[in-house]
Amino acid sequence: MHRTRLLITINAYMKNIYGTKKLWGDKIALLGLFIAALLTARLIVAFKSALVLSEPITLPHTGLSVSMPTGNGWQSEIQWRYRENTFILSSIFSDGSGRPAAWANCQYLLFDQTTAPKMWFEQKASEVEGTIVKTDQTRTDTLTIDYTHIQKTEVLLDMFLGIAKLPNNRQLNIESYQITGDSDLAERAFKSIVKSLDFKDNRLLEAGYEIITKIKSKGLDGFLDNQNQQTCFMIKDSTGHTTGFTMDVLIDSGRDVQLNIKAAGIFYIRDRHNEQVTSFQCSNNLDEFVYKMETYDRTSRSGTEIILDEDGVMTVSKFDARPEKKSCRISPAAIPEVFIDQLFRQMLDSDRKEIVVDIIEANGKIIPTLVSRIEVKKDAAADQDDIYLFKLELLDGRGFSEQVYLDKQKQVYRRVAQQENIYILERTSAENIMREFPEHAQHILRNKQMLK
């Protein structure tokens, strides 16, 4: 009897021990699964947030390239876009719901901001009602970047902003934002972009600056040869149909006034009922000018006024449905489109075959432009050695290019412009324009009076 009870007790004890071991084994197994799940989740998060950079993205004819975040939630067009005198390169990080949780961009400005980096940082912090956490400076092989970290904790916003000053009054801004509460995401994007920066000045802009400096040193009256100038062109499409005209007048009113060089112009396209009227005044060395334009079409009228002061600060005022006013310090390689012909003549007098200049258009846009002198073969030229040929390529991504032909007097007599369509501008007289466009006769005669 005692033996039976002992066996039962031992058996029960062993079952209890076995059950306890099994229970602990299950708990350990569950704990292991939980730890494995955490590690897996951590790896997935790490993978999703791992910053992968694109191949270097070059901005043509600037010597600048940069890599941007792409993949693992980041999306980028991998292409610079021109907008409002600035080239922009962007990347966006999505949180999975389709909404951007972070974004980064580089801005290549064609001018130098008139505000110092510290003041710009303070303005940005004020705009978002945030706090500057840190301001510092970092360097690459060729660039120095001033940067700041701005936070607004109420909305989990972190901003990293950087400024790099480039030659010829160029500027590069780097921006990285996030609204996830994880500042590391924005900071890693910012630092990775900075680390990828590569800048090697290709000297083309410097060559453009050299040519424009010679124009200024010579004085604009030196290109007039004591004679006021008038240039008129008929605009034709690829079929030879006349679609419009241009007329420009350039005079030296005398040295007794500060802005002694004056110009006026008309540009008209009949099919679009589009008309632009411009007026221009500047000092003989082009250090100061006032440039005005009015545009008319079927439904609207707008205007622009551009003023360059003696400190090199250009202010653009627009007068339309949404008036605005902006100021910047332009590149020393900038020149108003009024003086493109003088640019060609100065290149002919120099050994420069290719330059980059900033063309200031009457609407206030600054367009970096590649200007190339093309050697004309003798058997391809109507007057053999008496023809000069240039090519202009606007570097704003619109695909616009133009071939410009000069005669032996170094005067433009033909232009072939190409974008989506081809347009041919042929030199003509004011009288021919008035016969073709009698509705503009009065305006043309008024411009001709400037020559007297």
Summary of the structure (lengths in Angstrom):
residues: 452
radius of gyration: 32.9
end to end distance: 141.9
largest distance: 141.9
contacts: 1361
relative contact order: 0.09
helix: 29%
strand: 42%
